Amino acid sequence: MTNRILIIAHAPLASALRDCAMHVYPECAMDVIALDVLPTAQPEDTLAQALDAAGAALGNGLLVLTDIFGATPANVAQKLVVGSNAKLIAGVNLSMLFRSVCYRHEPLDALIARALTGGTQGVMQVAITASQNQHRRIHDQNHNDHQQ
């Protein structure tokens, strides 16, 4: 059985994350759902939309990803998962979503662990210096390092 993934986030983040996932993993289109929460949206209306979007996956395996704990999308997501076979993670990022998509066939608890690992391992400081990546060009009279 394949778990479905529902992204509930401030607009336009949910759709943007889904679009990125579809770019890399187009075969998962039926398993990844996005719900953008507009600034003017009422929580009750958003919950109704989330229930509709989740559908039968609430009882069959649903991973809900949201952006910021304590904000409206996360609060709606919490209400959505109560009493269901769904799990919720706040702090979604693209690495987390990619990992979730790749392992959506695993049991829901294993998928949670994979998603959390992907999300945390995807955050790192990257130190890049010009000498590591670029060679000075003879015609660069100012000896400036230019990003390409």
C-alpha positions as CSV (number, residue, x, y, z in Angstrom):
1,M,0.0,0.0,0.0
2,T,1.2,3.5,-0.8
3,N,0.9,6.3,1.7
4,R,-0.4,9.6,0.4
5,I,1.3,12.9,1.3
6,L,-0.7,16.0,2.0
7,I,1.1,19.3,2.2
8,I,-0.8,22.1,4.0
9,A,1.1,25.3,4.1
10,H,0.9,29.1,3.6
11,A,0.2,30.0,0.0
12,P,1.9,29.4,-2.3
13,L,4.4,27.1,-0.5
14,A,2.3,23.9,-0.6
15,S,1.8,24.1,-4.4
16,A,5.4,25.2,-5.0
17,L,6.7,22.2,-3.0
18,R,4.4,19.8,-4.9
19,D,5.5,21.3,-8.2
20,C,9.1,20.7,-7.4
21,A,8.3,17.1,-6.4
22,M,6.4,16.6,-9.7
23,H,9.4,17.9,-11.6
24,V,11.6,15.2,-10.2
25,Y,9.0,12.4,-9.5
26,P,6.2,12.9,-11.9
27,E,5.0,9.3,-11.3
28,C,3.8,10.3,-7.8
29,A,1.3,12.8,-8.9
30,M,-1.7,10.9,-7.5
31,D,0.0,10.5,-4.1
32,V,1.0,14.1,-3.4
33,I,-1.6,16.7,-2.6
34,A,-1.1,20.4,-1.9
35,L,-3.4,22.7,0.0
36,D,-2.4,26.3,0.0
37,V,-3.8,28.3,2.9
38,L,-4.6,31.9,1.9
39,P,-4.2,34.7,4.5
40,T,-7.9,35.4,4.4
41,A,-9.0,31.8,4.8
42,Q,-11.0,30.8,7.8
43,P,-9.7,27.7,9.7
44,E,-13.0,25.9,9.4
45,D,-13.1,26.3,5.7
46,T,-9.5,25.2,5.4
47,L,-10.3,22.1,7.5
48,A,-13.2,21.2,5.2
49,Q,-10.8,21.6,2.2
50,A,-8.2,19.4,4.0
51,L,-10.8,16.7,4.7
52,D,-11.9,16.7,1.1
53,A,-8.3,16.6,-0.2
54,A,-7.3,13.8,2.2
55,G,-10.3,11.6,1.4
56,A,-9.9,7.9,2.1
57,A,-6.2,8.3,2.8
58,L,-7.1,9.4,6.4
59,G,-7.9,5.8,7.1
60,N,-5.4,4.2,4.8
61,G,-2.1,6.0,5.5
62,L,-1.5,9.7,5.2
63,L,1.5,11.8,5.9
64,V,0.6,15.4,6.5
65,L,3.4,18.0,6.1
66,T,3.0,21.5,7.2
67,D,5.3,24.6,7.3
68,I,5.3,26.2,10.8
69,F,4.1,24.7,14.0
70,G,1.5,26.9,15.7
71,A,0.4,28.7,12.5
72,T,-3.0,28.2,10.9
73,P,-2.0,25.5,8.4
74,A,-0.4,23.4,11.3
75,N,-3.4,24.0,13.5
76,V,-5.8,22.8,10.8
77,A,-3.5,19.8,10.1
78,Q,-3.6,18.9,13.8
79,K,-7.4,18.8,13.7
80,L,-7.3,16.8,10.5
81,V,-5.1,14.0,11.9
82,V,-6.8,13.5,15.2
83,G,-8.4,10.1,15.4
84,S,-7.2,9.0,12.0
85,N,-4.4,6.9,10.6
86,A,-2.5,10.0,9.6
87,K,0.7,11.5,10.9
88,L,1.8,15.1,11.0
89,I,5.2,16.7,10.7
90,A,5.8,20.5,10.9
91,G,8.8,22.2,9.3
92,V,8.5,20.8,5.8
93,N,11.3,21.4,3.4
94,L,12.1,20.1,-0.1
95,S,14.5,17.5,1.2
96,M,11.9,16.1,3.5
97,L,9.3,16.0,0.7
98,F,11.7,14.2,-1.7
99,R,12.5,11.6,1.0
100,S,8.8,11.2,1.8
101,V,8.0,10.7,-1.9
102,C,10.8,8.1,-2.3
103,Y,9.7,6.0,0.6
104,R,5.9,6.5,0.5
105,H,5.5,2.7,0.1
106,E,7.0,2.0,3.5
107,P,4.8,1.7,6.6
108,L,3.7,5.1,8.0
109,D,6.0,5.0,11.0
110,A,9.0,4.2,8.9
111,L,8.0,6.9,6.5
112,I,8.0,9.4,9.4
113,A,11.5,8.5,10.3
114,R,12.6,8.8,6.7
115,A,11.0,12.2,6.3
116,L,12.5,13.6,9.5
117,T,16.0,12.3,8.5
118,G,15.6,13.8,5.0
119,G,14.5,17.1,6.4
120,T,17.3,17.4,8.9
121,Q,20.1,16.1,6.6
122,G,19.0,18.5,3.9
123,V,19.9,21.5,6.1
124,M,23.6,22.3,6.2
125,Q,26.0,25.1,5.9
126,V,27.8,25.2,2.6
127,A,31.1,27.0,2.5
128,I,32.3,27.8,-1.0
129,T,35.4,29.8,-1.8
130,A,36.5,30.9,-5.2
131,S,39.7,29.0,-5.0
132,Q,37.8,25.7,-4.7
133,N,35.6,26.2,-7.6
134,Q,37.1,28.7,-10.1
135,H,40.4,29.2,-11.7
136,R,41.7,32.7,-12.4
137,R,41.4,33.6,-16.0
138,I,44.3,35.2,-17.7
139,H,42.1,37.9,-19.2
140,D,40.7,38.9,-15.8
141,Q,42.9,41.9,-15.3
142,N,41.3,42.9,-12.1
143,H,41.7,39.4,-10.6
144,N,38.1,39.4,-9.5
145,D,36.4,36.1,-8.8
146,H,33.1,36.0,-10.6
147,Q,30.3,33.7,-9.9
148,Q,29.0,31.9,-12.9
